[in-house]
């Protein structure tokens, strides 16, 4: 079991100064994960890190923990037992829990059911039931192919209804503690049973060449006809956009979109906005596809529950979950993370909500790590909630356990982003030689920048690191550069 450094650090205030100094030296040099061999910390490491932080982000709250991946030996710590808002590095916990519980080859199944006694013939006298599984990777094209298969079966007329079964994730499309600003964008889209194109749609934003003139905002792609956009956005200078007004998107329950505020001149943008009503979007796709396939629907498209003793006539399987997790960590996909979290809750407690998902995650990881989850605060699996609180020490505990797990190590490390490859680290760390030596997960929110993972250092060892910065007023790009410099320092030292 891990040495309880937290209790030792807390007790420093209760002993005399000399004893405190001695205990502090011991705490910083003993193993965090069971190897109690006392070894000296490299003399320049702590000095270089402290100097860099004091010069670059002195007013922010910084937490760092470095440990030897093989032995768990503590190499450096700064506020390692203090609580931080983790942002997206919380996805590491979701990934590990999913790999343990679902296994790498788990696939989401979306299926069309009919009553087993109803003949499949040109005139189909009954209902179709489309059971959605909360598959975060399901696309419009996947749904269209499923509907086309009805025509392949020879069915040309349906007398009953098409029932959309969304019972697997029945409530709570958003986690507690999410910013209201976030739910308008694709990264904060509602996590529902019916997920199509990650429940988001692309928009183009094109300012006029003249100040105070209207900005053109439009839905892009083949789904533009399903969304009405009303825009009152005006073109302004860059400084005005940063200081005087904002760009706001509001979508109604009928997926009608209103956009207001301002946008900087000479800055065209392509973004994704959240679809407020995914069921309505699915309904429109189904109707369009039925029409193209010359299938007549006498009934309606409604929501409901798939009865027992039905048979599957059409099905779609997702890619295996290890590849979904790879996408999730590489691109920090919030929809994938929270859908997977809700899936864990459904499988363990038959409740596909955030609370059950978190309970499942804690139960799973408590079996495989030394983390005391009573000392964490987790509210979602993606890092969107402002209520999440965790320490650098706890993150290192997770990374250490995953590194030594024969069950998940390969898939876990392969899922993490690397410099130069597609993902969140694609544009970072080229100049400092970290390509092929770094496997990490980024995290970013307003005032928050985090990074955690594994780094191969100059002497051939692998270092587990957690870098957490909260309460920063600088732009996140500034803090990212500090993270890159920290990793460069950590890699150059011999341990």
N, C-alpha and C positions, 0 to 999 in steps of 0.2 A: 504494500500500500504506500501511497505517497506520504512524504514527510509533511507534517502540518506546519509549513512555514508561516501561514497566516497567523496562527495562534502565537507563535514565537515573536513575530513582529509586533503584535498587539501588546504583548507582555513587556516590551522594552521600556514602556513608560513607567513600569512599576518597580524597576530596579535601578541601582545607582549607575552613574555615567560610565564608569570603567567597565562594569559588568555588561552594560548595554553595548558598549563598543565591541567587546569580545564576542557576545552573542550575535551581533550583527555580522561580524566577519564569518562566523560559523554558518549563519543562515545563507549568506551569499555564496558560500563555497560548497555546501553539501548538496547532495542530489535532491532533485524534486520528486523523483519517481522511484526511489528505493536504493540507489547506489550512494552510500553515505561517505565515499572516499573524498577527503578534503583536498581540493586542488586549487591553485592560485588562479584568479581571473587574470587574463592578459592585461598588463599594466596600462596599455594605451587605449584599450577598448572603451572603458567607462569614461575616460577623459575625452576621447574623441566624440562619443555620443553626447555627453553632457554639454560639451562646447558647441556642437552643431545645433542642438535644441535651443540653448540659451541665445544663440545668435539669430536663429530663423523663426522660431515659434515660441518666444518666451512667455507670451500671455495665454497660450493654449494649455489645455490639460492633456498631458502625454503619459501613456502607459506602454511599457515595453517589457517583453520577457523573451530571453534567449536560452535555449536548452540544447544539449547534445541529443540528437535523435536516437542514438544507439543506447546510451546509458541513462539519459534523463538528467544528467548533471547540469546544474544551474550555471549559466555563463554570464548572465547579466539580468538585472531586473530594475525597473523603475515604475513605481505605482502598480506593481503586478497584481496586487490583491484589491485594488480599487475598482469600482464599478464604472463602466463606460457604456455609452450607446454604441452598439457594434455595427449598425448598418448591415450591409449585405454579407459580411463574413459569417453571419448567422446561418447562411446557406450551407456552410460546412457541416453543421450539426444535422440539418435536414438530409444532406447527402449521405452522411454516415448512417443515420437511422434507417434510411430507405434501403441502402445496400445490405444492411444486416437483416431487415425485416422482409423486404420484397424479393431479395435475391436479384442478381444482375440480369436474369433473363425474363423477369416479369414484364408483361405487356398489358396495356389498357385495351379493353374490348368494347367497341360500340356496335350495337346490333339492332336489327329489325326483326321483331317477333310477330307471329300471327297465331291464332288459335289452331291447335294441332289437327282439329277436325274439319277446318275450312279448306275446301279444295283450292289449289292454286290454278285458276283458270282465267280466261279473258275477262269475264265479269266476276270480280272478287267481292263476295258478300260478307263483309266483316271489317274489322279494324286492323290497322297496322300500328305497331308500337315500336317507337325508336327509343331504345334505352341508352342514354348517355352516361358515360362512366367517369366524367371529369378528366378526360384525356386532354392534357394541356397542349398536345401537339396536333390535335385534330384540325384539319383545314377545310375551307370551303370545298376544295376539289375532292377531298375524301368523302364529304357528305353527298356531293353530286354523284360520285361513282356509286354510292350505296343506293341512291334513288334510281339511278339508271338500271341497276340490277333488277328492279321490279319489272321494268319493261322487258328485260332479257328473259324473265320467267314467263312472259306471254300475257301479263296482266295489262289490260287497257282501260279498265274502269273499276273504281273502288266505290262501293256503296256506303261504306262506313267512314269513320274518322281516321286521321293519322294522329296518334297520341304521342306527344313528346314527354318521355319519362325523365324527370330531373330530380328524382328523389334521393340520389346518392349524396348530394351536397344541398340539403334543403334550406339552410338558413345561413345568415352571416356572410354576405359576399365580400365584406371588407373586414380586416382585423381591427381589434381595438387599438386606438392610439395612432391610426394613420392620419396624415395631414389631409385636410380637405383640399388643399392645392393639388395633391397627388392623384386623387381619384378621377380627375378629368383627363389624365394622360394614360397612354398605353401601359406604362410600367405600373400603374395603380389600378388597372382594370378589375372589375368584379370577378371573384373566383366562384364560378357557378358550375353546376353539373354540365350544362351546355356551354362548351368552350369551342369557339370557332375562330381561327386566325388569332388566337390568344386574346379574344374578345376586344380587339382593337382594329382600327381602320386608319390608313394613312391619309394625311392632309398635306397640301402644299400651301405655303405662305409666301406670297410674292408682293413686296411693297412697291408702291409707285416710285417713279423717279423724281417726283416732286413732293416736298414736305407738305403735310396736312391733307394729302390726297388719300383716298381709300386704299386699303391693302386688299389684294385678291386672296381669299381663302376658299379652298375647294377640296372636296374629298377626291382622292386619287384612285385610279384603278377601276376594275370591273364592277365594284360594289357602289359606285358613286350614285347610281339611280335609286338606291335604297335609303339615302340620307339627304335631308334638306338642310342646307347651311345658310344661316342669316348672319351677315357680318357687318359690324360697324367699327372695324379696326382702322386706325389712321396711321399714316407714315410719319415718323418722327426721327430726330437725330439719335445717335447711339447713346449719348449722355441722357437724353430725355427718357429713352426706353429703360435705362438702368435706374433712374432716380425718380421719375415723376409718374409713371403709369406702368401697368402690367398688361399681359396678354391673357385673357380669360376665356375658357371654353366651358360651356354648359350644355349637356345633352339631356333631353327629357326622356320620360318613359316610353315615348313613341319614337325615340332616336332622332328627334329633331334637334339640330345643333345651333346654338347661338354663340357668336364669338364677338368679343368687344375688347377695347383697350387700345394699345398701340404696338407698333413693330418698327425696328430700326431700318432706316433706308439702306439700300445696297446690301441687304442680307436676306437672300432667299433661303427658305428652309423647307425640309421634308421631315415631318414628325408623325407620330402615331397618337391618336386620341382614343379614349376608352369608349366602348360600346355600352351604353347604359342598360339596354334590354337585349341580351344575347338570344333569348327565346324568339323575340320578334324577328331578329336577323335570321335565325335558323328557319323560321316559318317562310320568310321571303325567298330564301335559297331553295327550299323544298318546292314552293309553288312555281318558281321559275323553271326548275328542272322537270317537274311533272309536265309543264306546258311544252317544253322542248321535246319531251319524249312522247307527246300525244297521249298522256294518261289522264283520264277524266276523274276528278275527285268530287263525288256527290256530297260527301260530308265536309267536315271542317278540320283544321289543324288546331288541336287543343293540347293542354297539358294534363297529365294524369299519371296513373301507376300501371305498370305492366302486370297483368294477372298471372297467377301461378299456372303451371302446366301449359305454357306456350312453347312454340318451337321457333328456332332461329332460321330465317330464310336468307338473310344477308348479314355479313359481319365485316368489321374492319379492325385490324390489330395495329397498335402503335409499334414503334421501334422498341427494343428492350430497354428497361429502365436504366441500365448502366450508360446507354447512349443518351437518354433523356437527361440524366444527371450531368453528363459531360457537357451538353448544351447549356444546362442550367448554370454550371459553374463557369464555363468559358465566357458566356455572355451575360452572366448575372441576371437571368430571366426570372422575374418575380412571379409570373403566372405559373411557370413550371414548379417553382419552389413551394408555393402555397397550395397548389393542386396536389402535389405529392404529399405534403403535410396532411391535408384533409383526407387523402387516401389512407394514410396510416391510421388516422382516427376512425375511419369507416371500417377498416379491416379488423381493428382491435376492439372497438366499442360499438360498431354499427351506427356511428354518428359521424357524418362527414363535415365536421365543423372545426374551427380553429382550436377551441378548447380541448376537444378530444384528440386532435392531432398533436398538440403539445404534450398532453398526458402520455400518448403513445411514444412520442420521441423520447421523453424522459425515462419511461419504463425501459425502452430498448437500450438506450445508451448507458443507463445505470448498470446494466448487465455487463457491458463491455468496456467501461471506463471507470476511473476513480472519482468522477465528478459528483459532487454533492449538489443535486439539482434543487434542494431546498434553499440554496444560496444563489440561485439564479432567478431572473425574471424574464420569461419568454412569452410572447404573445402572437408571434407569427413565425413562419419558416423562411421568410424572404429577407427580413430586416426592415420592413416598411414601418413597423410600429415604433413610436417614440417611447413606448413603455418598456421595451427590451433593455435589460441591464445584465452585463456579464463582465468578467474580469479577464485580463490577459492570461493569468494563470490557468483559468478554466479552459480557455481556448487551447493553450499548450497541452493541457491534459488530454483534450480530444485528439489533437494532432499526434501526440505520442502514442495513444492507444491505437489509432488507425494505422500508424507506421509499423506497429508490431503485430497487426492483425493479418493472419494468413487469409482470412475470409474476405477482407475488403481492400487491402493495401493497394493492389494493382489498379483496380477500378477507381479507387479514391484518388490516387495520385494522377492517373491519366486524365481524370475529369478536370483537374485544376488548370488554370491559365498559365501560359508561359510567354516570355517576351518574344515578340516577333511573330507569333502565331495568331490566328484569328481569335478575337476575344478582347477582354478588357485590358490586357497588357500588350496588345499589338503595337502600340506606338510608344511604348516605354522601355527604358533601360538598354537601348541599343548601344549607347556610347560607353557603357560601364562594364561590358563583358559578362552580363548575367544570362544571356541566351544559353539554353540547355542546362543551366545550373539552378534555375528557379522554378518552383511549382507553387502557385499562390492563388489566393482569393482576395479580391479587392472589396472595399465597402465605401460608399459615398452618400452623404446626405448634406443638407445645409449645415455648416459648422462642424461636420463630422467627416473624418477621413481615416480609413483603417486598411490594414493589409496583414495577412497571416498566411503561413505556409512553410515550405521547406527550402533551404538554401544550401547548395554544395559550396563549401568554402575552400580556401587555398590549400589547406593541408589534407584535402580529400574527405574530410568529415562532412556530415550533414547536420545543419543547425535548424531546429524548429524555432520559428519566430512569430511573435504577435506585436504589431505596431498599431497603437490606437491613439488617435488625436481627436479630442472633443473641445467644444467651445472655441473653435478657431474663427477669427473674423476675416482672415485672409481668404482669398479665392482658393478653392480646393486644388487647383493646378499648382499653386505654390507649395501646398503641403505634400502633394504627390512628388514633387522634386526633392523635398526633404526626405521622404520615404526612400526614394531611389539612392540618395546620398548615404542614408543609414545602412542600406543593404550593401552598398559599395564598401563602407567601413567594416561591416560585419564579415564580409567575404575576405577581406584582405588580411585579417588577423589570424595568427596561428593559435590553435587551441590545444 
